[in-house]
Amino acid sequence: MVQEKLIIMTEKELSRYEIIKRLLNKEINGTDIAKQIGVSGRQVRNIKARVIKEGAKGVVHANRGKKSNRRMSEEKIKKVEIIVKKNYRDFGPTFAAEKLLDNNKQGKVKEVNDCVGSLAAETAEASKT
């Protein structure tokens, strides 16, 4: 029994797959494809090799669906949530992030802002229900 897997692709990836299929059928050459999709010839060769090896999945970015390498640790997120709920409940996400950085020295601006922003979104959703 053959199992079919659903592959989620963007329009850009779908277009690339169709073009790579034309390359595999020798209807068009790699240089033309490189110009057409705006990548180098080397990238076309790499995409072609992945499509031969993995099929349509070879066009999809390999990191899709994986957690970021730059994410904050769960421990730090919990710590920030506790501080925000305790001290900065009425603050907007950006102002709360600035105060966290000034008063509590909690990491970098971007990561704290992202954490506080997601916390604010969760709070807004909870207050609607």
C-alpha positions, 0 to 999 in steps of 0.5 A: 500500500502506497502512502501519499504525503501532502506537500505544502508549497508556496506559489513560488516553490510550485512555479520552481518545481514546474520549471525544474520538471522542464529542465529534467525533460530537457526542454530548457537549460539550466542557464535559462532557468537561473535567469528565469527564477533569479538564482545562480546556476549552482543553485539550479543544479542543487535544486535539480539534484534535490528534486531528483532525490526527493521529488517535489519536496526537494523544492521546499525549503529544508527548514520549514516546520522546524524551530528556529535556532535563535529562539529564546529558551523556555525558561527565559520566556517563562521568566519574562512572562512572570515579570510582565504579568507582575509589573507591566500588565497595562503596558503595550508590548513595545513599551513593556519590552523597553522597560524589561530591558531597562529595569530587568536586563532581560536579553536583547531588544528583538527577542524580548519584544517578540516574547512580550508581543506574543504574550500580549496577543495571548492576553488579548485573545483571553480577554475576548472570551 
